[in-house]
Amino acid sequence: MLFRLPLVYFLAAALLLSALIGFLPAEPASAESSSSPPKAAPVVVIPVHQTVENGLQTFLQRALQEAQAMGAYYVVLDVDTLGGRVDSAQEIGQLIKNSPVPTIAYVHGKAISAGSYIALNAGKIAMEPGSSLGAAAVVDGAGNEIESVKVVSYWSGQMKAAAELRGRKTQIAEAMVDKNVGVSMPEIGRTVPKGEILTLTAEEALKVGYAEKMAASLQEVVQFIGGEEHPLVSLKPSLAESFARYVTQPWVSTLLLIIGIAGIAIELFVPGFGLPGIIGVLGFGLYFFGHYIAGFAGFEEIALFIAGILLLLIEVFVSSFGILGFLGAACLISGVVLAAYNTKAAAVNLGIAFVVAVVVVAVVVKIFKHRGVWNRFVLREKLTEEKGYVSASSRSDLLGRTGKAVTPLRPAGTAMFGDERVDVVTVGDFVASGRMVTVTHVEGVRVVVKEVKEP
């Protein structure tokens, strides 16, 4: 009992000391660990160059994911583009908005049309002296401005939303799209009247709040975001991504489809060359490879296309009353269309390619018609007398001879020439038996006669 009492006192004292320690303030963490990223976090530079299209979207998606995986301090979007596809720009804008890594767009050339939308979605904008931002009117494939109220209103709303997200004046973004808006900018003493589309220079953008920094070089941009002590990492499109960007352009995709359709059709209709078939398969292969690398096509679309080709080939050799041919065409068309990012545009491109390919195939078939597959089903060789082929002995020796009808000629019958009975025929006249006839024409064994009129 005497030993247990000190033990109880000791345990109570220990518990009291632990409680007191818990109430003491913790040692403050270093400013670097709590408020700033590690200096090893890189500043990642991602180029946004040339045309805005599906391939660029795929590359930016991969690059932003890599930047996040690196624990990047900042992402610098190196923007120099005259625009491109609106749908691709929207997807890219969404990627930038959702990026957990802070972003800044460095416009060192032009951020026109879809390029301006991409820049507006970045957290900050820096512009090189002499660069420009704006002119985001919607145009068609031929470069003609689209006047549709719905289209203009929609794209104008997208630009306004991007500007509002970053605290910029929405009317300026709207004037970049809709020429019927007009905008007054007292900060630069400029008014854009209705009927004109707004484009801002670097100096103007800085003054109206559409840029946070004028930077003559990338290093100035890095200094502006406080990244001088952070490593600089540049992400470039891989060779496959560059190829995919090229192949997925609408005109290139259409050209590859023309080559594919025409090549295989020529090989089927004018067999023996081999080269058209190889080129046709290569055309389709490049089409699907590019779309697969870009992330639009999967193995399902490729398998669907191959199934279509096989069904069409089977239809050539096995008659199915068109069922296999119809299924093959459906699989082929579905594979090509579903492999594209924009199925509607892909269907149009496929239609154009089919029409052009038909014309090409028709010209080739006409030139090489003597090699056509149909020649295997048509007997063109003639067995003529000039080549030595005689079906029966010719009775040309009877020409001009006179004989006697031994049967009525109606118009065919029999006549006696000397001691020989010969089957004869008139040109349609009736000749009674016992009348005299003369041979007027002989065609092989066909002997033509006419009646000899008595004076």
The 8 nearest C-alpha neighbors of each residue, nearest first, counted from 0:
[[1, 3, 2, 4, 5, 6, 7, 8],
 [0, 2, 3, 4, 5, 6, 7, 8],
 [3, 1, 0, 4, 5, 6, 7, 8],
 [2, 4, 6, 0, 1, 5, 7, 8],
 [3, 5, 7, 6, 2, 1, 8, 0],
 [6, 4, 8, 7, 3, 2, 9, 1],
 [7, 5, 9, 3, 4, 8, 10, 2],
 [6, 8, 4, 10, 9, 5, 11, 3],
 [9, 7, 5, 11, 6, 10, 12, 4],
 [8, 10, 6, 12, 7, 11, 5, 13],
 [11, 9, 13, 7, 12, 8, 14, 6],
 [10, 12, 8, 14, 13, 9, 15, 7],
 [11, 13, 15, 9, 10, 14, 16, 8],
 [12, 14, 10, 16, 11, 15, 17, 9],
 [15, 13, 17, 11, 16, 12, 10, 18],
 [14, 16, 12, 18, 13, 17, 11, 19],
 [15, 17, 19, 13, 18, 14, 12, 20],
 [18, 16, 20, 14, 19, 15, 13, 21],
 [17, 19, 21, 15, 20, 16, 14, 22],
 [20, 18, 16, 22, 21, 17, 15, 23],
 [19, 21, 17, 23, 22, 18, 16, 24],
 [22, 20, 18, 19, 23, 17, 24, 16],
 [21, 23, 19, 20, 24, 18, 25, 17],
 [22, 24, 20, 21, 25, 19, 18, 26],
 [25, 23, 22, 26, 21, 27, 20, 19],
 [24, 26, 27, 23, 28, 21, 22, 20],
 [25, 27, 28, 24, 23, 29, 21, 20],
 [28, 26, 25, 29, 24, 30, 33, 32],
 [29, 27, 30, 26, 33, 32, 31, 25],
 [28, 30, 31, 32, 33, 27, 34, 26],
 [29, 31, 33, 32, 34, 28, 35, 27],
 [32, 30, 35, 29, 33, 34, 36, 37],
 [31, 33, 29, 30, 34, 35, 28, 36],
 [34, 32, 30, 31, 35, 29, 28, 36],
 [35, 33, 31, 30, 32, 36, 29, 37],
 [34, 36, 31, 33, 32, 37, 30, 38],
 [37, 35, 38, 72, 40, 32, 34, 31],
 [38, 36, 39, 40, 35, 31, 32, 72],
 [39, 37, 40, 229, 36, 228, 41, 230],
 [38, 40, 37, 41, 229, 230, 36, 228],
 [41, 39, 71, 72, 38, 37, 70, 229],
 [42, 40, 230, 71, 229, 72, 231, 43],
 [41, 43, 73, 231, 72, 74, 71, 232],
 [42, 44, 232, 74, 233, 41, 75, 231],
 [45, 43, 233, 75, 74, 76, 232, 234],
 [44, 46, 76, 234, 77, 75, 233, 43],
 [47, 45, 77, 48, 76, 78, 44, 235],
 [48, 46, 78, 77, 79, 76, 45, 80],
 [47, 49, 79, 80, 46, 78, 50, 77],
 [50, 48, 80, 51, 79, 81, 47, 82],
 [51, 49, 83, 82, 52, 80, 48, 81],
 [50, 52, 83, 82, 84, 55, 88, 87],
 [53, 51, 87, 84, 55, 54, 50, 83],
 [52, 54, 56, 55, 87, 57, 244, 247],
 [53, 55, 244, 57, 56, 52, 293, 243],
 [56, 54, 58, 57, 53, 52, 59, 51],
 [55, 57, 53, 59, 54, 58, 91, 60],
 [56, 58, 60, 54, 55, 59, 293, 61],
 [57, 59, 55, 61, 60, 56, 62, 54],
 [60, 58, 62, 56, 61, 57, 63, 55],
 [59, 61, 57, 63, 58, 62, 56, 64],
 [60, 62, 64, 58, 59, 63, 65, 57],
 [63, 61, 59, 65, 64, 60, 58, 66],
 [64, 62, 66, 65, 60, 61, 59, 67],
 [63, 65, 67, 61, 62, 66, 68, 60],
 [66, 64, 68, 62, 67, 63, 69, 61],
 [65, 67, 63, 69, 71, 68, 64, 62],
 [66, 68, 70, 64, 69, 65, 71, 63],
 [67, 69, 65, 70, 66, 64, 71, 63],
 [70, 68, 66, 71, 67, 65, 40, 41],
 [69, 71, 67, 68, 40, 66, 72, 41],
 [72, 70, 41, 40, 69, 66, 73, 42],
 [71, 73, 40, 42, 41, 70, 36, 100],
 [74, 72, 42, 101, 71, 102, 100, 43],
 [75, 73, 102, 43, 44, 42, 101, 76],
 [74, 76, 44, 103, 104, 102, 43, 77],
 [77, 75, 104, 45, 78, 105, 46, 44],
 [76, 78, 46, 105, 47, 45, 75, 104],
 [79, 77, 47, 106, 105, 76, 48, 80],
 [78, 80, 108, 109, 48, 110, 106, 107],
 [81, 79, 49, 48, 82, 110, 109, 114],
 [80, 82, 111, 110, 112, 109, 114, 50],
 [83, 81, 113, 112, 114, 80, 51, 111],
 [82, 84, 51, 50, 113, 52, 85, 81],
 [83, 85, 87, 52, 86, 51, 88, 113],
 [84, 86, 88, 87, 113, 89, 83, 137],
 [87, 85, 89, 88, 84, 90, 52, 53],
 [86, 88, 90, 84, 52, 89, 85, 53],
 [89, 87, 85, 91, 86, 90, 113, 92],
 [88, 90, 92, 86, 87, 91, 93, 85],
 [89, 91, 93, 87, 92, 88, 94, 86],
 [92, 90, 94, 88, 93, 89, 56, 87],
 [93, 91, 89, 95, 117, 94, 90, 120],
 [92, 94, 96, 90, 91, 95, 97, 89],
 [95, 93, 91, 97, 92, 96, 98, 90],
 [96, 94, 92, 98, 93, 97, 121, 91],
 [97, 95, 93, 94, 98, 120, 92, 121],
 [96, 98, 94, 95, 93, 99, 92, 100],
 [97, 99, 95, 100, 96, 94, 63, 101],
 [100, 98, 97, 101, 67, 96, 95, 102],
 [99, 101, 98, 73, 67, 102, 71, 74],
 [102, 100, 73, 74, 99, 122, 103, 98],
 [103, 101, 74, 122, 121, 73, 75, 100],
 [102, 104, 123, 75, 121, 124, 122, 76],
 [105, 103, 76, 124, 118, 121, 75, 125],
 [104, 106, 125, 77, 126, 78, 76, 107],
 [107, 105, 126, 78, 108, 127, 104, 79],
 [106, 108, 127, 130, 126, 105, 79, 78],
 [109, 107, 130, 79, 106, 131, 110, 78],
 [108, 110, 79, 131, 130, 80, 111, 132],
 [111, 109, 114, 115, 132, 80, 79, 131],
 [110, 112, 81, 114, 133, 115, 82, 134],
 [135, 111, 113, 82, 134, 114, 115, 133],
 [114, 112, 82, 116, 115, 88, 83, 85],
 [115, 113, 110, 82, 111, 117, 112, 116],
 [114, 116, 110, 118, 111, 117, 113, 133],
 [117, 115, 119, 113, 114, 118, 158, 120],
 [116, 118, 114, 92, 115, 120, 119, 88],
 [119, 117, 115, 104, 120, 116, 121, 114],
 [120, 118, 116, 121, 117, 161, 162, 115],
 [121, 119, 161, 117, 118, 92, 96, 95],
 [122, 120, 102, 103, 123, 118, 119, 104],
 [121, 123, 102, 103, 120, 165, 101, 124],
 [124, 122, 103, 121, 104, 211, 102, 125],
 [123, 125, 210, 104, 103, 211, 105, 126],
 [124, 126, 212, 105, 210, 213, 211, 104],
 [127, 125, 106, 213, 105, 201, 214, 107],
 [126, 128, 107, 214, 215, 130, 213, 106],
 [129, 127, 130, 201, 215, 126, 213, 214],
 [128, 130, 127, 201, 200, 131, 108, 107],
 [129, 131, 108, 109, 127, 128, 201, 107],
 [132, 130, 200, 109, 199, 201, 110, 129],
 [131, 133, 110, 199, 111, 198, 115, 109],
 [134, 132, 198, 111, 175, 135, 115, 112],
 [135, 133, 175, 198, 112, 111, 197, 136],
 [112, 136, 134, 176, 175, 133, 111, 113],
 [135, 137, 176, 134, 112, 138, 177, 175],
 [138, 136, 145, 144, 135, 151, 139, 176],
 [139, 137, 144, 145, 143, 142, 136, 140],
 [138, 140, 142, 141, 143, 145, 144, 137],
 [139, 141, 142, 138, 143, 84, 83, 144],
 [142, 140, 139, 143, 138, 144, 145, 137],
 [143, 141, 139, 138, 140, 144, 137, 145],
 [144, 142, 138, 139, 141, 145, 140, 137],
 [143, 145, 138, 137, 146, 142, 139, 136],
 [144, 146, 138, 137, 147, 143, 139, 151],
 [145, 147, 148, 144, 151, 150, 137, 138],
 [148, 146, 150, 149, 145, 151, 152, 144],
 [149, 147, 151, 150, 152, 146, 153, 145],
 [148, 150, 152, 147, 151, 153, 154, 146],
 [149, 151, 153, 147, 152, 148, 154, 145],
 [152, 150, 148, 154, 153, 149, 155, 147],
 [151, 153, 155, 149, 150, 154, 148, 156],
 [152, 154, 156, 150, 155, 151, 149, 157],
 [155, 153, 157, 156, 151, 152, 150, 158],
 [156, 154, 152, 158, 173, 157, 153, 176],
 [157, 155, 159, 153, 154, 158, 160, 152],
 [156, 158, 154, 160, 155, 159, 161, 153],
 [157, 159, 161, 155, 160, 156, 172, 116],
 [160, 158, 169, 156, 162, 161, 157, 172],
 [159, 161, 163, 157, 158, 162, 164, 156],
 [160, 162, 158, 164, 120, 159, 163, 119],
 [163, 161, 167, 159, 164, 160, 165, 169],
 [162, 164, 166, 160, 165, 167, 161, 169],
 [163, 165, 161, 162, 166, 160, 167, 120],
 [164, 166, 163, 162, 167, 122, 161, 120],
 [167, 165, 163, 164, 162, 168, 169, 208],
 [166, 168, 162, 163, 165, 169, 208, 209],
 [169, 167, 170, 171, 162, 166, 163, 172],
 [168, 170, 159, 172, 171, 162, 163, 167],
 [171, 169, 173, 172, 168, 174, 182, 159],
 [170, 172, 174, 173, 169, 168, 182, 175],
 [173, 171, 175, 169, 170, 174, 159, 158],
 [172, 174, 170, 155, 175, 171, 176, 159],
 [175, 173, 171, 177, 176, 172, 180, 197],
 [174, 176, 197, 134, 172, 135, 133, 173],
 [177, 175, 136, 135, 174, 173, 155, 178],
 [178, 176, 174, 179, 180, 173, 175, 151],
 [177, 179, 194, 195, 196, 180, 193, 174],
 [178, 180, 193, 177, 194, 181, 195, 174],
 [181, 179, 178, 174, 193, 177, 182, 173],
 [180, 182, 193, 192, 191, 174, 179, 178],
 [183, 181, 191, 190, 174, 171, 184, 180],
 [182, 184, 190, 185, 189, 191, 181, 188],
 [183, 185, 189, 186, 190, 187, 188, 182],
 [184, 186, 188, 187, 183, 189, 190, 207],
 [187, 185, 184, 188, 207, 206, 189, 203],
 [186, 188, 185, 189, 184, 203, 206, 207],
 [189, 187, 185, 186, 184, 190, 183, 203],
 [190, 188, 184, 187, 185, 183, 191, 186],
 [189, 191, 183, 182, 184, 192, 188, 181],
 [190, 192, 181, 182, 183, 195, 189, 197],
 [193, 191, 181, 190, 195, 194, 182, 180],
 [194, 192, 181, 179, 195, 180, 178, 191],
 [193, 195, 178, 179, 192, 196, 181, 180],
 [196, 194, 178, 193, 192, 197, 191, 181],
 [195, 197, 178, 175, 134, 174, 176, 198],
 [198, 196, 175, 174, 134, 133, 195, 199],
 [197, 199, 133, 134, 132, 175, 196, 131],
 [200, 198, 132, 131, 204, 203, 133, 201],
 [199, 201, 131, 203, 202, 204, 130, 132],
 [200, 202, 204, 203, 126, 130, 128, 131],
 [203, 201, 205, 200, 204, 206, 128, 213],
 [204, 202, 200, 206, 205, 201, 199, 207],
 [203, 205, 209, 201, 210, 207, 206, 202],
 [204, 206, 210, 202, 208, 203, 207, 209],
 [205, 207, 203, 204, 208, 186, 202, 187],
 [208, 206, 204, 205, 209, 186, 203, 184],
 [209, 207, 205, 210, 206, 204, 167, 211],
 [208, 210, 204, 205, 207, 167, 211, 124],
 [211, 209, 205, 124, 204, 208, 125, 212],
 [210, 212, 124, 125, 205, 123, 208, 209],
 [211, 213, 125, 210, 214, 126, 205, 124],
 [214, 212, 126, 125, 127, 128, 215, 201],
 [215, 213, 127, 219, 216, 126, 220, 212],
 [214, 216, 127, 128, 213, 219, 217, 126],
 [217, 215, 218, 219, 214, 220, 127, 107],
 [216, 218, 220, 219, 221, 215, 214, 105],
 [217, 219, 221, 216, 220, 222, 227, 214],
 [220, 218, 222, 217, 221, 216, 214, 223],
 [219, 221, 223, 217, 218, 222, 214, 224],
 [222, 220, 218, 226, 219, 224, 223, 227],
 [221, 223, 225, 219, 220, 227, 224, 226],
 [222, 224, 220, 221, 225, 219, 226, 212],
 [225, 223, 221, 222, 226, 220, 73, 227],
 [226, 224, 222, 223, 227, 221, 228, 229],
 [225, 227, 221, 229, 228, 224, 222, 42],
 [226, 228, 222, 229, 225, 221, 230, 218],
 [229, 227, 226, 38, 230, 225, 39, 41],
 [228, 230, 226, 41, 38, 227, 39, 40],
 [231, 229, 41, 42, 232, 228, 39, 40],
 [230, 232, 42, 41, 43, 229, 233, 44],
 [233, 231, 43, 42, 44, 41, 230, 234],
 [234, 232, 44, 43, 45, 235, 231, 46],
 [235, 233, 45, 44, 232, 62, 236, 43],
 [234, 236, 237, 233, 45, 46, 62, 58],
 [237, 235, 240, 241, 58, 238, 234, 239],
 [236, 238, 240, 239, 241, 235, 242, 58],
 [237, 239, 241, 240, 242, 236, 243, 235],
 [238, 240, 242, 237, 241, 243, 292, 236],
 [241, 239, 243, 237, 242, 238, 236, 244],
 [242, 240, 244, 238, 243, 239, 236, 237],
 [241, 243, 239, 245, 240, 244, 246, 238],
 [242, 244, 289, 240, 246, 245, 241, 293],
 [245, 243, 54, 241, 242, 247, 246, 240],
 [244, 246, 242, 243, 247, 248, 241, 251],
 [245, 247, 243, 248, 289, 251, 244, 252],
 [248, 246, 244, 245, 252, 243, 249, 290],
 [247, 249, 251, 246, 245, 250, 252, 244],
 [250, 248, 252, 251, 247, 253, 348, 345],
 [249, 251, 253, 252, 248, 254, 348, 247],
 [252, 250, 254, 248, 253, 249, 246, 255],
 [253, 251, 249, 255, 254, 250, 247, 246],
 [252, 254, 256, 250, 348, 251, 255, 352],
 [253, 255, 251, 257, 256, 252, 250, 258],
 [256, 254, 282, 258, 252, 257, 253, 259],
 [255, 257, 259, 253, 258, 254, 352, 260],
 [258, 256, 352, 254, 356, 260, 255, 259],
 [259, 257, 255, 261, 256, 279, 282, 262],
 [279, 258, 260, 282, 256, 283, 262, 257],
 [259, 261, 257, 263, 262, 258, 256, 264],
 [262, 260, 356, 264, 258, 259, 263, 257],
 [263, 261, 279, 275, 276, 259, 265, 264],
 [262, 264, 276, 266, 279, 265, 260, 261],
 [265, 263, 267, 261, 266, 262, 260, 268],
 [266, 264, 268, 262, 267, 269, 263, 360],
 [265, 267, 270, 263, 276, 269, 264, 275],
 [268, 266, 264, 265, 270, 269, 263, 372],
 [269, 267, 265, 372, 371, 266, 270, 264],
 [270, 268, 371, 266, 265, 370, 267, 372],
 [271, 269, 266, 267, 272, 268, 372, 371],
 [270, 272, 273, 269, 266, 370, 274, 267],
 [271, 273, 274, 270, 275, 266, 269, 276],
 [274, 272, 276, 275, 271, 277, 266, 270],
 [273, 275, 277, 276, 272, 278, 266, 262],
 [276, 274, 262, 278, 277, 266, 273, 279],
 [275, 277, 263, 279, 266, 262, 274, 273],
 [276, 278, 274, 280, 279, 275, 281, 273],
 [279, 277, 281, 275, 276, 280, 262, 282],
 [259, 278, 280, 262, 276, 282, 263, 281],
 [279, 281, 277, 283, 282, 278, 259, 284],
 [280, 282, 284, 278, 279, 283, 285, 277],
 [283, 281, 259, 255, 279, 285, 284, 280],
 [282, 284, 286, 259, 280, 281, 285, 287],
 [285, 283, 281, 287, 282, 286, 288, 280],
 [286, 284, 288, 282, 283, 287, 289, 281],
 [287, 285, 283, 284, 289, 288, 255, 252],
 [286, 288, 290, 284, 289, 285, 291, 283],
 [289, 287, 285, 291, 290, 286, 284, 292],
 [290, 288, 243, 292, 291, 287, 286, 246],
 [289, 291, 293, 287, 295, 296, 292, 288],
 [290, 292, 296, 288, 294, 293, 289, 295],
 [293, 291, 289, 294, 290, 243, 288, 240],
 [294, 292, 290, 291, 243, 295, 54, 57],
 [293, 295, 291, 292, 296, 290, 57, 297],
 [296, 294, 290, 340, 293, 291, 338, 339],
 [297, 295, 338, 291, 290, 294, 300, 339],
 [298, 296, 299, 300, 291, 301, 295, 338],
 [297, 299, 301, 300, 302, 296, 291, 303],
 [298, 300, 302, 297, 301, 303, 296, 334],
 [301, 299, 334, 303, 302, 298, 297, 338],
 [300, 302, 298, 304, 303, 299, 305, 334],
 [303, 301, 305, 299, 304, 300, 298, 306],
 [304, 302, 300, 306, 334, 301, 330, 305],
 [303, 305, 331, 334, 307, 301, 306, 302],
 [306, 304, 302, 308, 307, 303, 301, 309],
 [307, 305, 303, 309, 304, 308, 302, 310],
 [306, 308, 327, 331, 330, 304, 310, 305],
 [307, 309, 305, 311, 306, 310, 327, 312],
 [310, 308, 312, 306, 311, 307, 313, 305],
 [309, 311, 327, 313, 307, 312, 308, 323],
 [312, 310, 314, 324, 327, 308, 313, 309],
 [313, 311, 309, 315, 314, 310, 308, 316],
 [312, 314, 310, 315, 316, 311, 317, 309],
 [315, 313, 311, 317, 312, 316, 324, 323],
 [314, 316, 312, 313, 317, 311, 318, 324],
 [317, 315, 313, 314, 318, 312, 311, 319],
 [318, 316, 314, 313, 315, 319, 312, 323],
 [317, 319, 320, 314, 316, 315, 321, 313],
 [318, 320, 321, 322, 323, 317, 314, 324],
 [319, 321, 322, 318, 323, 324, 314, 317],
 [320, 322, 324, 319, 323, 325, 314, 318],
 [321, 323, 325, 324, 319, 320, 326, 314],
 [324, 322, 326, 325, 321, 310, 314, 327],
 [323, 325, 321, 327, 311, 322, 326, 314],
 [324, 326, 322, 328, 327, 323, 321, 329],
 [327, 325, 329, 323, 324, 328, 330, 322],
 [328, 326, 307, 310, 324, 330, 311, 329],
 [327, 329, 331, 325, 330, 326, 307, 332],
 [328, 330, 326, 332, 327, 331, 333, 325],
 [331, 329, 307, 333, 327, 328, 303, 332],
 [330, 332, 304, 307, 328, 334, 333, 329],
 [331, 333, 329, 335, 334, 330, 328, 336],
 [334, 332, 330, 336, 331, 335, 337, 329],
 [333, 335, 300, 304, 331, 303, 337, 332],
 [334, 336, 332, 338, 333, 337, 331, 304],
 [335, 337, 333, 345, 342, 338, 334, 339],
 [338, 336, 339, 334, 335, 333, 342, 300],
 [339, 337, 296, 335, 336, 295, 300, 334],
 [340, 338, 337, 341, 336, 342, 295, 345],
 [339, 341, 295, 342, 338, 53, 337, 345],
 [342, 340, 344, 339, 343, 345, 336, 337],
 [341, 343, 345, 336, 344, 339, 337, 346],
 [344, 342, 346, 345, 341, 347, 336, 348],
 [343, 345, 347, 346, 341, 342, 348, 249],
 [344, 346, 342, 348, 336, 343, 347, 349],
 [347, 345, 349, 343, 344, 348, 336, 342],
 [348, 346, 350, 344, 349, 345, 351, 343],
 [349, 347, 345, 351, 253, 350, 346, 352],
 [348, 350, 352, 346, 347, 351, 345, 353],
 [351, 349, 347, 353, 352, 348, 346, 354],
 [352, 350, 348, 354, 353, 349, 355, 347],
 [351, 353, 257, 349, 355, 350, 354, 253],
 [352, 354, 356, 350, 351, 355, 349, 357],
 [355, 353, 357, 351, 356, 352, 350, 358],
 [354, 356, 358, 352, 357, 353, 351, 359],
 [355, 357, 261, 359, 353, 257, 358, 354],
 [358, 356, 360, 354, 355, 359, 361, 353],
 [357, 359, 361, 355, 356, 360, 362, 354],
 [360, 358, 356, 362, 361, 357, 363, 355],
 [359, 361, 363, 357, 362, 358, 261, 265],
 [362, 360, 358, 364, 359, 363, 357, 365],
 [363, 361, 365, 359, 360, 364, 366, 358],
 [362, 364, 360, 366, 365, 361, 367, 359],
 [365, 363, 367, 361, 368, 366, 362, 360],
 [366, 364, 368, 362, 363, 367, 361, 360],
 [365, 367, 363, 364, 368, 362, 369, 361],
 [368, 366, 364, 369, 365, 370, 363, 371],
 [369, 367, 371, 365, 364, 370, 366, 269],
 [368, 370, 367, 371, 374, 366, 365, 364],
 [371, 369, 368, 367, 269, 372, 270, 374],
 [372, 370, 269, 368, 373, 369, 268, 374],
 [371, 373, 268, 374, 375, 269, 270, 370],
 [374, 372, 375, 371, 376, 377, 268, 370],
 [375, 373, 377, 372, 376, 371, 370, 369],
 [374, 376, 373, 372, 377, 378, 371, 370],
 [375, 377, 374, 373, 378, 372, 379, 371],
 [376, 378, 374, 375, 379, 373, 380, 372],
 [379, 377, 380, 376, 374, 375, 381, 373],
 [378, 380, 377, 381, 374, 376, 375, 382],
 [381, 379, 378, 382, 377, 383, 374, 386],
 [382, 380, 383, 379, 378, 386, 388, 384],
 [381, 383, 388, 380, 386, 384, 387, 389],
 [384, 382, 385, 386, 388, 381, 387, 389],
 [385, 383, 387, 388, 386, 389, 382, 390],
 [384, 386, 383, 387, 388, 382, 389, 381],
 [387, 385, 384, 383, 388, 382, 381, 389],
 [388, 386, 384, 385, 389, 383, 382, 390],
 [387, 389, 384, 383, 382, 386, 390, 385],
 [390, 388, 391, 384, 387, 392, 383, 382],
 [389, 391, 388, 392, 443, 384, 393, 444],
 [392, 390, 389, 393, 444, 443, 394, 388],
 [393, 391, 394, 444, 443, 389, 390, 395],
 [392, 394, 443, 444, 395, 391, 442, 441],
 [395, 393, 396, 444, 397, 443, 392, 441],
 [394, 396, 397, 398, 393, 441, 443, 442],
 [397, 395, 394, 398, 393, 400, 399, 441],
 [396, 398, 395, 400, 394, 399, 438, 441],
 [397, 399, 438, 395, 396, 400, 439, 440],
 [400, 398, 438, 439, 437, 397, 401, 440],
 [401, 399, 397, 438, 398, 437, 402, 416],
 [402, 400, 437, 436, 438, 399, 416, 435],
 [401, 403, 416, 436, 415, 435, 437, 414],
 [402, 404, 435, 415, 414, 434, 436, 433],
 [403, 405, 414, 433, 432, 406, 434, 413],
 [404, 406, 414, 432, 433, 413, 403, 415],
 [407, 405, 432, 404, 413, 412, 408, 414],
 [406, 408, 432, 431, 430, 412, 409, 404],
 [407, 409, 410, 412, 411, 430, 429, 406],
 [410, 408, 411, 429, 407, 412, 430, 428],
 [409, 411, 408, 425, 424, 427, 429, 428],
 [412, 410, 424, 408, 409, 423, 425, 413],
 [411, 413, 408, 423, 406, 422, 407, 424],
 [414, 412, 422, 406, 421, 423, 405, 404],
 [413, 415, 404, 405, 403, 421, 420, 402],
 [416, 414, 420, 403, 402, 419, 417, 421],
 [415, 417, 402, 419, 418, 420, 414, 401],
 [416, 418, 419, 415, 402, 420, 403, 401],
 [417, 419, 416, 415, 420, 421, 402, 414],
 [420, 418, 416, 415, 417, 421, 414, 402],
 [419, 421, 415, 414, 416, 413, 418, 422],
 [422, 420, 414, 413, 423, 419, 415, 416],
 [421, 423, 413, 412, 414, 420, 424, 446],
 [424, 422, 446, 412, 413, 411, 447, 421],
 [423, 425, 411, 447, 410, 448, 412, 446],
 [426, 424, 410, 448, 427, 447, 449, 428],
 [427, 425, 428, 424, 447, 410, 448, 449],
 [426, 428, 425, 410, 429, 409, 424, 411],
 [427, 429, 425, 426, 410, 430, 409, 449],
 [430, 428, 409, 408, 410, 431, 427, 407],
 [429, 431, 408, 407, 428, 450, 432, 434],
 [432, 430, 407, 434, 433, 408, 429, 406],
 [431, 433, 407, 406, 404, 405, 434, 430],
 [434, 432, 404, 405, 403, 431, 435, 406],
 [433, 435, 404, 432, 403, 431, 436, 430],
 [434, 436, 403, 451, 402, 450, 404, 433],
 [437, 435, 450, 451, 449, 402, 401, 403],
 [436, 438, 401, 448, 449, 400, 402, 399],
 [439, 437, 448, 399, 398, 400, 447, 440],
 [440, 438, 448, 447, 399, 398, 437, 449],
 [439, 441, 447, 438, 446, 398, 442, 448],
 [440, 442, 446, 445, 395, 447, 443, 398],
 [443, 441, 445, 444, 446, 440, 393, 395],
 [444, 442, 393, 445, 441, 394, 392, 391],
 [443, 445, 393, 394, 442, 446, 392, 391],
 [446, 444, 442, 443, 441, 447, 423, 424],
 [445, 447, 441, 423, 444, 440, 424, 448],
 [448, 446, 424, 440, 425, 438, 439, 423],
 [449, 447, 438, 425, 437, 439, 424, 436],
 [450, 448, 436, 437, 425, 451, 438, 439],
 [449, 451, 436, 435, 452, 437, 430, 448],
 [452, 450, 436, 435, 453, 437, 449, 434],
 [451, 453, 450, 454, 435, 436, 434, 449],
 [452, 454, 451, 435, 450, 434, 436, 437],
 [453, 452, 451, 450, 435, 434, 436, 437]]
